[in-house]
Amino acid sequence: MLGKAVDPVCGMKIKKKEAAATSEYKGRTVYFCNRSCKEEFDRDPDKYASRLGR
Ligand SMILES: [Zn+2]
């Protein structure tokens, strides 16, 4: 759905405009509810990548 994304670390649905942090993973943008989720993702992206929406 346009404008929304799932934070793959905590599973929270967030509006892309309101994301506290973003990261690039394999050419796509990943959105996070806060910076600690981004740090957790960046530490081990493959662990969380499967939770990304399609
Ligand atoms: Zn989060």
mmCIF file of the protein (N, C-alpha, C, O) and its ligand, coordinates in Angstrom:
data_MODEL
# 
_entry.id   MODEL 
# 
loop_
_entity.id 
_entity.type 
_entity.pdbx_number_of_molecules 
1 polymer     1 
2 non-polymer 1 
# 
_entity_poly.entity_id                      1 
_entity_poly.type                           'polypeptide(L)' 
_entity_poly.nstd_linkage                   no 
_entity_poly.nstd_monomer                   no 
_entity_poly.pdbx_seq_one_letter_code       MLGKAVDPVCGMKIKKKEAAATSEYKGRTVYFCNRSCKEEFDRDPDKYASRLGR 
_entity_poly.pdbx_seq_one_letter_code_can   MLGKAVDPVCGMKIKKKEAAATSEYKGRTVYFCNRSCKEEFDRDPDKYASRLGR 
_entity_poly.pdbx_strand_id                 A 
# 
loop_
_entity_poly_seq.entity_id 
_entity_poly_seq.num 
_entity_poly_seq.mon_id 
_entity_poly_seq.hetero 
1 1  MET n 
1 2  LEU n 
1 3  GLY n 
1 4  LYS n 
1 5  ALA n 
1 6  VAL n 
1 7  ASP n 
1 8  PRO n 
1 9  VAL n 
1 10 CYS n 
1 11 GLY n 
1 12 MET n 
1 13 LYS n 
1 14 ILE n 
1 15 LYS n 
1 16 LYS n 
1 17 LYS n 
1 18 GLU n 
1 19 ALA n 
1 20 ALA n 
1 21 ALA n 
1 22 THR n 
1 23 SER n 
1 24 GLU n 
1 25 TYR n 
1 26 LYS n 
1 27 GLY n 
1 28 ARG n 
1 29 THR n 
1 30 VAL n 
1 31 TYR n 
1 32 PHE n 
1 33 CYS n 
1 34 ASN n 
1 35 ARG n 
1 36 SER n 
1 37 CYS n 
1 38 LYS n 
1 39 GLU n 
1 40 GLU n 
1 41 PHE n 
1 42 ASP n 
1 43 ARG n 
1 44 ASP n 
1 45 PRO n 
1 46 ASP n 
1 47 LYS n 
1 48 TYR n 
1 49 ALA n 
1 50 SER n 
1 51 ARG n 
1 52 LEU n 
1 53 GLY n 
1 54 ARG n 
# 
loop_
_struct_asym.id 
_struct_asym.entity_id 
A 1 
B 2 
# 
loop_
_chem_comp.id 
_chem_comp.type 
_chem_comp.mon_nstd_flag 
ALA 'L-peptide linking' y 
ARG 'L-peptide linking' y 
ASN 'L-peptide linking' y 
ASP 'L-peptide linking' y 
CYS 'L-peptide linking' y 
GLU 'L-peptide linking' y 
GLY 'peptide linking'   y 
ILE 'L-peptide linking' y 
LEU 'L-peptide linking' y 
LYS 'L-peptide linking' y 
MET 'L-peptide linking' y 
PHE 'L-peptide linking' y 
PRO 'L-peptide linking' y 
SER 'L-peptide linking' y 
THR 'L-peptide linking' y 
TYR 'L-peptide linking' y 
VAL 'L-peptide linking' y 
ZN  non-polymer         . 
# 
_pdbx_entity_nonpoly.entity_id   2 
_pdbx_entity_nonpoly.name        ? 
_pdbx_entity_nonpoly.comp_id     ZN 
# 
_pdbx_nonpoly_scheme.asym_id         B 
_pdbx_nonpoly_scheme.entity_id       2 
_pdbx_nonpoly_scheme.mon_id          ZN 
_pdbx_nonpoly_scheme.ndb_seq_num     1 
_pdbx_nonpoly_scheme.pdb_seq_num     101 
_pdbx_nonpoly_scheme.auth_seq_num    101 
_pdbx_nonpoly_scheme.pdb_mon_id      ZN 
_pdbx_nonpoly_scheme.auth_mon_id     ZN 
_pdbx_nonpoly_scheme.pdb_strand_id   A 
_pdbx_nonpoly_scheme.pdb_ins_code    . 
# 
loop_
_atom_site.group_PDB 
_atom_site.id 
_atom_site.type_symbol 
_atom_site.label_atom_id 
_atom_site.label_alt_id 
_atom_site.label_comp_id 
_atom_site.label_asym_id 
_atom_site.label_entity_id 
_atom_site.label_seq_id 
_atom_site.pdbx_PDB_ins_code 
_atom_site.Cartn_x 
_atom_site.Cartn_y 
_atom_site.Cartn_z 
_atom_site.occupancy 
_atom_site.B_iso_or_equiv 
_atom_site.pdbx_formal_charge 
_atom_site.auth_seq_id 
_atom_site.auth_comp_id 
_atom_site.auth_asym_id 
_atom_site.auth_atom_id 
_atom_site.pdbx_PDB_model_num 
ATOM   1   N  N  . MET A 1 1  ? 0.854  -1.204  0.000  1.00 0.00 ? 1   MET A N  1 
ATOM   2   C  CA . MET A 1 1  ? 0.000  0.000   0.000  1.00 0.00 ? 1   MET A CA 1 
ATOM   3   C  C  . MET A 1 1  ? 0.883  1.245   0.000  1.00 0.00 ? 1   MET A C  1 
ATOM   4   O  O  . MET A 1 1  ? 1.832  1.349   0.776  1.00 0.00 ? 1   MET A O  1 
ATOM   5   N  N  . LEU A 1 2  ? 0.561  2.162   -0.863 1.00 0.00 ? 2   LEU A N  1 
ATOM   6   C  CA . LEU A 1 2  ? 1.371  3.370   -0.953 1.00 0.00 ? 2   LEU A CA 1 
ATOM   7   C  C  . LEU A 1 2  ? 1.323  4.170   0.350  1.00 0.00 ? 2   LEU A C  1 
ATOM   8   O  O  . LEU A 1 2  ? 0.278  4.309   0.986  1.00 0.00 ? 2   LEU A O  1 
ATOM   9   N  N  . GLY A 1 3  ? 2.483  4.684   0.717  1.00 0.00 ? 3   GLY A N  1 
ATOM   10  C  CA . GLY A 1 3  ? 2.527  5.556   1.875  1.00 0.00 ? 3   GLY A CA 1 
ATOM   11  C  C  . GLY A 1 3  ? 2.721  4.864   3.205  1.00 0.00 ? 3   GLY A C  1 
ATOM   12  O  O  . GLY A 1 3  ? 2.980  5.504   4.224  1.00 0.00 ? 3   GLY A O  1 
ATOM   13  N  N  . LYS A 1 4  ? 2.588  3.511   3.184  1.00 0.00 ? 4   LYS A N  1 
ATOM   14  C  CA . LYS A 1 4  ? 2.772  2.792   4.443  1.00 0.00 ? 4   LYS A CA 1 
ATOM   15  C  C  . LYS A 1 4  ? 3.848  1.729   4.300  1.00 0.00 ? 4   LYS A C  1 
ATOM   16  O  O  . LYS A 1 4  ? 4.114  1.220   3.211  1.00 0.00 ? 4   LYS A O  1 
ATOM   17  N  N  . ALA A 1 5  ? 4.445  1.416   5.414  1.00 0.00 ? 5   ALA A N  1 
ATOM   18  C  CA . ALA A 1 5  ? 5.502  0.414   5.417  1.00 0.00 ? 5   ALA A CA 1 
ATOM   19  C  C  . ALA A 1 5  ? 5.492  -0.291  6.764  1.00 0.00 ? 5   ALA A C  1 
ATOM   20  O  O  . ALA A 1 5  ? 4.959  0.223   7.748  1.00 0.00 ? 5   ALA A O  1 
ATOM   21  N  N  . VAL A 1 6  ? 6.081  -1.457  6.791  1.00 0.00 ? 6   VAL A N  1 
ATOM   22  C  CA . VAL A 1 6  ? 6.210  -2.186  8.052  1.00 0.00 ? 6   VAL A CA 1 
ATOM   23  C  C  . VAL A 1 6  ? 7.663  -2.121  8.506  1.00 0.00 ? 6   VAL A C  1 
ATOM   24  O  O  . VAL A 1 6  ? 8.591  -2.422  7.755  1.00 0.00 ? 6   VAL A O  1 
ATOM   25  N  N  . ASP A 1 7  ? 7.821  -1.724  9.740  1.00 0.00 ? 7   ASP A N  1 
ATOM   26  C  CA . ASP A 1 7  ? 9.132  -1.785  10.371 1.00 0.00 ? 7   ASP A CA 1 
ATOM   27  C  C  . ASP A 1 7  ? 9.458  -3.261  10.585 1.00 0.00 ? 7   ASP A C  1 
ATOM   28  O  O  . ASP A 1 7  ? 8.788  -3.927  11.373 1.00 0.00 ? 7   ASP A O  1 
ATOM   29  N  N  . PRO A 1 8  ? 10.480 -3.787  9.894  1.00 0.00 ? 8   PRO A N  1 
ATOM   30  C  CA . PRO A 1 8  ? 10.724 -5.233  9.964  1.00 0.00 ? 8   PRO A CA 1 
ATOM   31  C  C  . PRO A 1 8  ? 11.277 -5.693  11.306 1.00 0.00 ? 8   PRO A C  1 
ATOM   32  O  O  . PRO A 1 8  ? 11.253 -6.886  11.606 1.00 0.00 ? 8   PRO A O  1 
ATOM   33  N  N  . VAL A 1 9  ? 11.763 -4.786  12.098 1.00 0.00 ? 9   VAL A N  1 
ATOM   34  C  CA . VAL A 1 9  ? 12.356 -5.175  13.378 1.00 0.00 ? 9   VAL A CA 1 
ATOM   35  C  C  . VAL A 1 9  ? 11.269 -5.405  14.425 1.00 0.00 ? 9   VAL A C  1 
ATOM   36  O  O  . VAL A 1 9  ? 11.251 -6.448  15.079 1.00 0.00 ? 9   VAL A O  1 
ATOM   37  N  N  . CYS A 1 10 ? 10.372 -4.449  14.588 1.00 0.00 ? 10  CYS A N  1 
ATOM   38  C  CA . CYS A 1 10 ? 9.354  -4.571  15.633 1.00 0.00 ? 10  CYS A CA 1 
ATOM   39  C  C  . CYS A 1 10 ? 7.980  -4.907  15.064 1.00 0.00 ? 10  CYS A C  1 
ATOM   40  O  O  . CYS A 1 10 ? 7.060  -5.229  15.816 1.00 0.00 ? 10  CYS A O  1 
ATOM   41  N  N  . GLY A 1 11 ? 7.832  -4.833  13.721 1.00 0.00 ? 11  GLY A N  1 
ATOM   42  C  CA . GLY A 1 11 ? 6.561  -5.207  13.109 1.00 0.00 ? 11  GLY A CA 1 
ATOM   43  C  C  . GLY A 1 11 ? 5.516  -4.113  13.081 1.00 0.00 ? 11  GLY A C  1 
ATOM   44  O  O  . GLY A 1 11 ? 4.387  -4.343  12.647 1.00 0.00 ? 11  GLY A O  1 
ATOM   45  N  N  . MET A 1 12 ? 5.875  -2.928  13.539 1.00 0.00 ? 12  MET A N  1 
ATOM   46  C  CA . MET A 1 12 ? 4.918  -1.829  13.573 1.00 0.00 ? 12  MET A CA 1 
ATOM   47  C  C  . MET A 1 12 ? 4.638  -1.288  12.176 1.00 0.00 ? 12  MET A C  1 
ATOM   48  O  O  . MET A 1 12 ? 5.552  -1.131  11.367 1.00 0.00 ? 12  MET A O  1 
ATOM   49  N  N  . LYS A 1 13 ? 3.371  -1.004  11.903 1.00 0.00 ? 13  LYS A N  1 
ATOM   50  C  CA . LYS A 1 13 ? 3.035  -0.346  10.641 1.00 0.00 ? 13  LYS A CA 1 
ATOM   51  C  C  . LYS A 1 13 ? 3.223  1.152   10.817 1.00 0.00 ? 13  LYS A C  1 
ATOM   52  O  O  . LYS A 1 13 ? 2.727  1.749   11.773 1.00 0.00 ? 13  LYS A O  1 
ATOM   53  N  N  . ILE A 1 14 ? 3.939  1.739   9.889  1.00 0.00 ? 14  ILE A N  1 
ATOM   54  C  CA . ILE A 1 14 ? 4.227  3.169   9.997  1.00 0.00 ? 14  ILE A CA 1 
ATOM   55  C  C  . ILE A 1 14 ? 3.966  3.847   8.670  1.00 0.00 ? 14  ILE A C  1 
ATOM   56  O  O  . ILE A 1 14 ? 4.023  3.222   7.611  1.00 0.00 ? 14  ILE A O  1 
ATOM   57  N  N  . LYS A 1 15 ? 3.681  5.130   8.744  1.00 0.00 ? 15  LYS A N  1 
ATOM   58  C  CA . LYS A 1 15 ? 3.590  5.926   7.532  1.00 0.00 ? 15  LYS A CA 1 
ATOM   59  C  C  . LYS A 1 15 ? 4.998  6.307   7.114  1.00 0.00 ? 15  LYS A C  1 
ATOM   60  O  O  . LYS A 1 15 ? 5.820  6.716   7.934  1.00 0.00 ? 15  LYS A O  1 
ATOM   61  N  N  . LYS A 1 16 ? 5.259  6.162   5.816  1.00 0.00 ? 16  LYS A N  1 
ATOM   62  C  CA . LYS A 1 16 ? 6.622  6.435   5.349  1.00 0.00 ? 16  LYS A CA 1 
ATOM   63  C  C  . LYS A 1 16 ? 7.057  7.851   5.701  1.00 0.00 ? 16  LYS A C  1 
ATOM   64  O  O  . LYS A 1 16 ? 8.209  8.084   6.066  1.00 0.00 ? 16  LYS A O  1 
ATOM   65  N  N  . LYS A 1 17 ? 6.133  8.787   5.590  1.00 0.00 ? 17  LYS A N  1 
ATOM   66  C  CA . LYS A 1 17 ? 6.468  10.180  5.891  1.00 0.00 ? 17  LYS A CA 1 
ATOM   67  C  C  . LYS A 1 17 ? 6.867  10.370  7.343  1.00 0.00 ? 17  LYS A C  1 
ATOM   68  O  O  . LYS A 1 17 ? 7.608  11.294  7.677  1.00 0.00 ? 17  LYS A O  1 
ATOM   69  N  N  . GLU A 1 18 ? 6.369  9.482   8.212  1.00 0.00 ? 18  GLU A N  1 
ATOM   70  C  CA . GLU A 1 18 ? 6.620  9.636   9.646  1.00 0.00 ? 18  GLU A CA 1 
ATOM   71  C  C  . GLU A 1 18 ? 7.722  8.727   10.151 1.00 0.00 ? 18  GLU A C  1 
ATOM   72  O  O  . GLU A 1 18 ? 7.979  8.666   11.354 1.00 0.00 ? 18  GLU A O  1 
ATOM   73  N  N  . ALA A 1 19 ? 8.373  8.022   9.244  1.00 0.00 ? 19  ALA A N  1 
ATOM   74  C  CA . ALA A 1 19 ? 9.439  7.126   9.674  1.00 0.00 ? 19  ALA A CA 1 
ATOM   75  C  C  . ALA A 1 19 ? 10.551 7.918   10.357 1.00 0.00 ? 19  ALA A C  1 
ATOM   76  O  O  . ALA A 1 19 ? 10.960 8.978   9.883  1.00 0.00 ? 19  ALA A O  1 
ATOM   77  N  N  . ALA A 1 20 ? 11.027 7.386   11.474 1.00 0.00 ? 20  ALA A N  1 
ATOM   78  C  CA . ALA A 1 20 ? 12.089 8.070   12.209 1.00 0.00 ? 20  ALA A CA 1 
ATOM   79  C  C  . ALA A 1 20 ? 13.452 7.814   11.596 1.00 0.00 ? 20  ALA A C  1 
ATOM   80  O  O  . ALA A 1 20 ? 14.407 8.556   11.825 1.00 0.00 ? 20  ALA A O  1 
ATOM   81  N  N  . ALA A 1 21 ? 13.523 6.740   10.808 1.00 0.00 ? 21  ALA A N  1 
ATOM   82  C  CA . ALA A 1 21 ? 14.795 6.399   10.183 1.00 0.00 ? 21  ALA A CA 1 
ATOM   83  C  C  . ALA A 1 21 ? 14.519 5.502   8.991  1.00 0.00 ? 21  ALA A C  1 
ATOM   84  O  O  . ALA A 1 21 ? 13.500 4.811   8.946  1.00 0.00 ? 21  ALA A O  1 
ATOM   85  N  N  . THR A 1 22 ? 15.422 5.514   8.033  1.00 0.00 ? 22  THR A N  1 
ATOM   86  C  CA . THR A 1 22 ? 15.312 4.613   6.883  1.00 0.00 ? 22  THR A CA 1 
ATOM   87  C  C  . THR A 1 22 ? 16.672 3.989   6.616  1.00 0.00 ? 22  THR A C  1 
ATOM   88  O  O  . THR A 1 22 ? 17.712 4.484   7.052  1.00 0.00 ? 22  THR A O  1 
ATOM   89  N  N  . SER A 1 23 ? 16.625 2.895   5.892  1.00 0.00 ? 23  SER A N  1 
ATOM   90  C  CA . SER A 1 23 ? 17.850 2.216   5.522  1.00 0.00 ? 23  SER A CA 1 
ATOM   91  C  C  . SER A 1 23 ? 17.674 1.652   4.119  1.00 0.00 ? 23  SER A C  1 
ATOM   92  O  O  . SER A 1 23 ? 16.554 1.368   3.695  1.00 0.00 ? 23  SER A O  1 
ATOM   93  N  N  . GLU A 1 24 ? 18.761 1.492   3.411  1.00 0.00 ? 24  GLU A N  1 
ATOM   94  C  CA . GLU A 1 24 ? 18.692 0.869   2.093  1.00 0.00 ? 24  GLU A CA 1 
ATOM   95  C  C  . GLU A 1 24 ? 19.071 -0.595  2.229  1.00 0.00 ? 24  GLU A C  1 
ATOM   96  O  O  . GLU A 1 24 ? 20.076 -0.938  2.850  1.00 0.00 ? 24  GLU A O  1 
ATOM   97  N  N  . TYR A 1 25 ? 18.253 -1.446  1.639  1.00 0.00 ? 25  TYR A N  1 
ATOM   98  C  CA . TYR A 1 25 ? 18.574 -2.867  1.653  1.00 0.00 ? 25  TYR A CA 1 
ATOM   99  C  C  . TYR A 1 25 ? 18.281 -3.441  0.286  1.00 0.00 ? 25  TYR A C  1 
ATOM   100 O  O  . TYR A 1 25 ? 17.134 -3.466  -0.160 1.00 0.00 ? 25  TYR A O  1 
ATOM   101 N  N  . LYS A 1 26 ? 19.333 -3.905  -0.380 1.00 0.00 ? 26  LYS A N  1 
ATOM   102 C  CA . LYS A 1 26 ? 19.198 -4.497  -1.709 1.00 0.00 ? 26  LYS A CA 1 
ATOM   103 C  C  . LYS A 1 26 ? 18.337 -3.640  -2.634 1.00 0.00 ? 26  LYS A C  1 
ATOM   104 O  O  . LYS A 1 26 ? 17.456 -4.144  -3.330 1.00 0.00 ? 26  LYS A O  1 
ATOM   105 N  N  . GLY A 1 27 ? 18.608 -2.347  -2.625 1.00 0.00 ? 27  GLY A N  1 
ATOM   106 C  CA . GLY A 1 27 ? 17.965 -1.453  -3.563 1.00 0.00 ? 27  GLY A CA 1 
ATOM   107 C  C  . GLY A 1 27 ? 16.589 -0.955  -3.162 1.00 0.00 ? 27  GLY A C  1 
ATOM   108 O  O  . GLY A 1 27 ? 15.964 -0.201  -3.907 1.00 0.00 ? 27  GLY A O  1 
ATOM   109 N  N  . ARG A 1 28 ? 16.115 -1.360  -2.008 1.00 0.00 ? 28  ARG A N  1 
ATOM   110 C  CA . ARG A 1 28 ? 14.823 -0.841  -1.562 1.00 0.00 ? 28  ARG A CA 1 
ATOM   111 C  C  . ARG A 1 28 ? 14.996 -0.086  -0.252 1.00 0.00 ? 28  ARG A C  1 
ATOM   112 O  O  . ARG A 1 28 ? 15.958 -0.293  0.487  1.00 0.00 ? 28  ARG A O  1 
ATOM   113 N  N  . THR A 1 29 ? 14.053 0.782   0.009  1.00 0.00 ? 29  THR A N  1 
ATOM   114 C  CA . THR A 1 29 ? 14.123 1.567   1.228  1.00 0.00 ? 29  THR A CA 1 
ATOM   115 C  C  . THR A 1 29 ? 13.333 0.860   2.323  1.00 0.00 ? 29  THR A C  1 
ATOM   116 O  O  . THR A 1 29 ? 12.207 0.413   2.109  1.00 0.00 ? 29  THR A O  1 
ATOM   117 N  N  . VAL A 1 30 ? 13.940 0.771   3.484  1.00 0.00 ? 30  VAL A N  1 
ATOM   118 C  CA . VAL A 1 30 ? 13.301 0.153   4.640  1.00 0.00 ? 30  VAL A CA 1 
ATOM   119 C  C  . VAL A 1 30 ? 13.029 1.247   5.661  1.00 0.00 ? 30  VAL A C  1 
ATOM   120 O  O  . VAL A 1 30 ? 13.876 2.104   5.910  1.00 0.00 ? 30  VAL A O  1 
ATOM   121 N  N  . TYR A 1 31 ? 11.835 1.207   6.251  1.00 0.00 ? 31  TYR A N  1 
ATOM   122 C  CA . TYR A 1 31 ? 11.408 2.282   7.156  1.00 0.00 ? 31  TYR A CA 1 
ATOM   123 C  C  . TYR A 1 31 ? 11.326 1.765   8.585  1.00 0.00 ? 31  TYR A C  1 
ATOM   124 O  O  . TYR A 1 31 ? 10.950 0.619   8.834  1.00 0.00 ? 31  TYR A O  1 
ATOM   125 N  N  . PHE A 1 32 ? 11.689 2.644   9.518  1.00 0.00 ? 32  PHE A N  1 
ATOM   126 C  CA . PHE A 1 32 ? 11.725 2.253   10.929 1.00 0.00 ? 32  PHE A CA 1 
ATOM   127 C  C  . PHE A 1 32 ? 10.992 3.257   11.800 1.00 0.00 ? 32  PHE A C  1 
ATOM   128 O  O  . PHE A 1 32 ? 10.937 4.449   11.498 1.00 0.00 ? 32  PHE A O  1 
ATOM   129 N  N  . CYS A 1 33 ? 10.429 2.746   12.890 1.00 0.00 ? 33  CYS A N  1 
ATOM   130 C  CA . CYS A 1 33 ? 9.683  3.612   13.801 1.00 0.00 ? 33  CYS A CA 1 
ATOM   131 C  C  . CYS A 1 33 ? 10.619 4.439   14.672 1.00 0.00 ? 33  CYS A C  1 
ATOM   132 O  O  . CYS A 1 33 ? 10.245 5.517   15.134 1.00 0.00 ? 33  CYS A O  1 
ATOM   133 N  N  . ASN A 1 34 ? 11.803 3.955   14.894 1.00 0.00 ? 34  ASN A N  1 
ATOM   134 C  CA . ASN A 1 34 ? 12.779 4.747   15.626 1.00 0.00 ? 34  ASN A CA 1 
ATOM   135 C  C  . ASN A 1 34 ? 14.192 4.293   15.271 1.00 0.00 ? 34  ASN A C  1 
ATOM   136 O  O  . ASN A 1 34 ? 14.386 3.286   14.589 1.00 0.00 ? 34  ASN A O  1 
ATOM   137 N  N  . ARG A 1 35 ? 15.151 5.039   15.737 1.00 0.00 ? 35  ARG A N  1 
ATOM   138 C  CA . ARG A 1 35 ? 16.511 4.787   15.285 1.00 0.00 ? 35  ARG A CA 1 
ATOM   139 C  C  . ARG A 1 35 ? 17.096 3.503   15.845 1.00 0.00 ? 35  ARG A C  1 
ATOM   140 O  O  . ARG A 1 35 ? 17.984 2.909   15.233 1.00 0.00 ? 35  ARG A O  1 
ATOM   141 N  N  . SER A 1 36 ? 16.615 3.069   16.997 1.00 0.00 ? 36  SER A N  1 
ATOM   142 C  CA . SER A 1 36 ? 17.180 1.826   17.527 1.00 0.00 ? 36  SER A CA 1 
ATOM   143 C  C  . SER A 1 36 ? 16.756 0.633   16.678 1.00 0.00 ? 36  SER A C  1 
ATOM   144 O  O  . SER A 1 36 ? 17.493 -0.347  16.571 1.00 0.00 ? 36  SER A O  1 
ATOM   145 N  N  . CYS A 1 37 ? 15.556 0.713   16.067 1.00 0.00 ? 37  CYS A N  1 
ATOM   146 C  CA . CYS A 1 37 ? 15.158 -0.351  15.146 1.00 0.00 ? 37  CYS A CA 1 
ATOM   147 C  C  . CYS A 1 37 ? 16.066 -0.359  13.923 1.00 0.00 ? 37  CYS A C  1 
ATOM   148 O  O  . CYS A 1 37 ? 16.462 -1.423  13.447 1.00 0.00 ? 37  CYS A O  1 
ATOM   149 N  N  . LYS A 1 38 ? 16.392 0.816   13.420 1.00 0.00 ? 38  LYS A N  1 
ATOM   150 C  CA . LYS A 1 38 ? 17.307 0.895   12.283 1.00 0.00 ? 38  LYS A CA 1 
ATOM   151 C  C  . LYS A 1 38 ? 18.668 0.304   12.638 1.00 0.00 ? 38  LYS A C  1 
ATOM   152 O  O  . LYS A 1 38 ? 19.252 -0.441  11.850 1.00 0.00 ? 38  LYS A O  1 
ATOM   153 N  N  . GLU A 1 39 ? 19.165 0.633   13.809 1.00 0.00 ? 39  GLU A N  1 
ATOM   154 C  CA . GLU A 1 39 ? 20.471 0.118   14.209 1.00 0.00 ? 39  GLU A CA 1 
ATOM   155 C  C  . GLU A 1 39 ? 20.442 -1.400  14.322 1.00 0.00 ? 39  GLU A C  1 
ATOM   156 O  O  . GLU A 1 39 ? 21.394 -2.086  13.950 1.00 0.00 ? 39  GLU A O  1 
ATOM   157 N  N  . GLU A 1 40 ? 19.330 -1.907  14.842 1.00 0.00 ? 40  GLU A N  1 
ATOM   158 C  CA . GLU A 1 40 ? 19.186 -3.350  14.963 1.00 0.00 ? 40  GLU A CA 1 
ATOM   159 C  C  . GLU A 1 40 ? 19.150 -4.004  13.581 1.00 0.00 ? 40  GLU A C  1 
ATOM   160 O  O  . GLU A 1 40 ? 19.775 -5.040  13.357 1.00 0.00 ? 40  GLU A O  1 
ATOM   161 N  N  . PHE A 1 41 ? 18.415 -3.388  12.663 1.00 0.00 ? 41  PHE A N  1 
ATOM   162 C  CA . PHE A 1 41 ? 18.348 -3.913  11.292 1.00 0.00 ? 41  PHE A CA 1 
ATOM   163 C  C  . PHE A 1 41 ? 19.715 -3.875  10.628 1.00 0.00 ? 41  PHE A C  1 
ATOM   164 O  O  . PHE A 1 41 ? 20.143 -4.854  10.017 1.00 0.00 ? 41  PHE A O  1 
ATOM   165 N  N  . ASP A 1 42 ? 20.397 -2.746  10.748 1.00 0.00 ? 42  ASP A N  1 
ATOM   166 C  CA . ASP A 1 42 ? 21.690 -2.590  10.086 1.00 0.00 ? 42  ASP A CA 1 
ATOM   167 C  C  . ASP A 1 42 ? 22.722 -3.577  10.616 1.00 0.00 ? 42  ASP A C  1 
ATOM   168 O  O  . ASP A 1 42 ? 23.670 -3.931  9.915  1.00 0.00 ? 42  ASP A O  1 
ATOM   169 N  N  . ARG A 1 43 ? 22.536 -4.011  11.839 1.00 0.00 ? 43  ARG A N  1 
ATOM   170 C  CA . ARG A 1 43 ? 23.467 -4.952  12.449 1.00 0.00 ? 43  ARG A CA 1 
ATOM   171 C  C  . ARG A 1 43 ? 23.347 -6.335  11.787 1.00 0.00 ? 43  ARG A C  1 
ATOM   172 O  O  . ARG A 1 43 ? 24.332 -7.056  11.632 1.00 0.00 ? 43  ARG A O  1 
ATOM   173 N  N  . ASP A 1 44 ? 22.105 -6.681  11.403 1.00 0.00 ? 44  ASP A N  1 
ATOM   174 C  CA . ASP A 1 44 ? 21.878 -8.023  10.848 1.00 0.00 ? 44  ASP A CA 1 
ATOM   175 C  C  . ASP A 1 44 ? 20.692 -8.001  9.886  1.00 0.00 ? 44  ASP A C  1 
ATOM   176 O  O  . ASP A 1 44 ? 19.650 -8.595  10.162 1.00 0.00 ? 44  ASP A O  1 
ATOM   177 N  N  . PRO A 1 45 ? 20.857 -7.312  8.757  1.00 0.00 ? 45  PRO A N  1 
ATOM   178 C  CA . PRO A 1 45 ? 19.711 -7.107  7.862  1.00 0.00 ? 45  PRO A CA 1 
ATOM   179 C  C  . PRO A 1 45 ? 19.082 -8.395  7.345  1.00 0.00 ? 45  PRO A C  1 
ATOM   180 O  O  . PRO A 1 45 ? 17.863 -8.466  7.183  1.00 0.00 ? 45  PRO A O  1 
ATOM   181 N  N  . ASP A 1 46 ? 19.889 -9.401  7.086  1.00 0.00 ? 46  ASP A N  1 
ATOM   182 C  CA . ASP A 1 46 ? 19.328 -10.635 6.535  1.00 0.00 ? 46  ASP A CA 1 
ATOM   183 C  C  . ASP A 1 46 ? 18.358 -11.314 7.491  1.00 0.00 ? 46  ASP A C  1 
ATOM   184 O  O  . ASP A 1 46 ? 17.442 -12.017 7.064  1.00 0.00 ? 46  ASP A O  1 
ATOM   185 N  N  . LYS A 1 47 ? 18.562 -11.101 8.763  1.00 0.00 ? 47  LYS A N  1 
ATOM   186 C  CA . LYS A 1 47 ? 17.685 -11.693 9.775  1.00 0.00 ? 47  LYS A CA 1 
ATOM   187 C  C  . LYS A 1 47 ? 16.270 -11.121 9.671  1.00 0.00 ? 47  LYS A C  1 
ATOM   188 O  O  . LYS A 1 47 ? 15.289 -11.820 9.929  1.00 0.00 ? 47  LYS A O  1 
ATOM   189 N  N  . TYR A 1 48 ? 16.175 -9.846  9.293  1.00 0.00 ? 48  TYR A N  1 
ATOM   190 C  CA . TYR A 1 48 ? 14.882 -9.170  9.284  1.00 0.00 ? 48  TYR A CA 1 
ATOM   191 C  C  . TYR A 1 48 ? 14.291 -9.028  7.895  1.00 0.00 ? 48  TYR A C  1 
ATOM   192 O  O  . TYR A 1 48 ? 13.115 -8.697  7.750  1.00 0.00 ? 48  TYR A O  1 
ATOM   193 N  N  . ALA A 1 49 ? 15.101 -9.276  6.867  1.00 0.00 ? 49  ALA A N  1 
ATOM   194 C  CA . ALA A 1 49 ? 14.658 -9.011  5.494  1.00 0.00 ? 49  ALA A CA 1 
ATOM   195 C  C  . ALA A 1 49 ? 13.408 -9.810  5.130  1.00 0.00 ? 49  ALA A C  1 
ATOM   196 O  O  . ALA A 1 49 ? 12.574 -9.339  4.356  1.00 0.00 ? 49  ALA A O  1 
ATOM   197 N  N  . SER A 1 50 ? 13.277 -11.006 5.679  1.00 0.00 ? 50  SER A N  1 
ATOM   198 C  CA . SER A 1 50 ? 12.143 -11.843 5.313  1.00 0.00 ? 50  SER A CA 1 
ATOM   199 C  C  . SER A 1 50 ? 10.831 -11.252 5.824  1.00 0.00 ? 50  SER A C  1 
ATOM   200 O  O  . SER A 1 50 ? 9.757  -11.643 5.367  1.00 0.00 ? 50  SER A O  1 
ATOM   201 N  N  . ARG A 1 51 ? 10.908 -10.324 6.758  1.00 0.00 ? 51  ARG A N  1 
ATOM   202 C  CA . ARG A 1 51 ? 9.685  -9.725  7.297  1.00 0.00 ? 51  ARG A CA 1 
ATOM   203 C  C  . ARG A 1 51 ? 9.231  -8.519  6.481  1.00 0.00 ? 51  ARG A C  1 
ATOM   204 O  O  . ARG A 1 51 ? 8.159  -7.966  6.725  1.00 0.00 ? 51  ARG A O  1 
ATOM   205 N  N  . LEU A 1 52 ? 10.041 -8.116  5.521  1.00 0.00 ? 52  LEU A N  1 
ATOM   206 C  CA . LEU A 1 52 ? 9.648  -6.977  4.708  1.00 0.00 ? 52  LEU A CA 1 
ATOM   207 C  C  . LEU A 1 52 ? 8.450  -7.342  3.852  1.00 0.00 ? 52  LEU A C  1 
ATOM   208 O  O  . LEU A 1 52 ? 8.353  -8.458  3.343  1.00 0.00 ? 52  LEU A O  1 
ATOM   209 N  N  . GLY A 1 53 ? 7.550  -6.401  3.698  1.00 0.00 ? 53  GLY A N  1 
ATOM   210 C  CA . GLY A 1 53 ? 6.411  -6.630  2.827  1.00 0.00 ? 53  GLY A CA 1 
ATOM   211 C  C  . GLY A 1 53 ? 6.855  -6.689  1.375  1.00 0.00 ? 53  GLY A C  1 
ATOM   212 O  O  . GLY A 1 53 ? 7.959  -6.261  1.039  1.00 0.00 ? 53  GLY A O  1 
ATOM   213 N  N  . ARG A 1 54 ? 6.005  -7.214  0.526  1.00 0.00 ? 54  ARG A N  1 
ATOM   214 C  CA . ARG A 1 54 ? 6.341  -7.303  -0.879 1.00 0.00 ? 54  ARG A CA 1 
ATOM   215 C  C  . ARG A 1 54 ? 5.954  -6.059  -1.652 1.00 0.00 ? 54  ARG A C  1 
ATOM   216 O  O  . ARG A 1 54 ? 6.178  -5.988  -2.860 1.00 0.00 ? 54  ARG A O  1 
HETATM 217 ZN ZN . ZN  B 2 .  ? 10.385 -0.334  15.205 1.00 0.00 2 101 ZN  A ZN 1 
# 
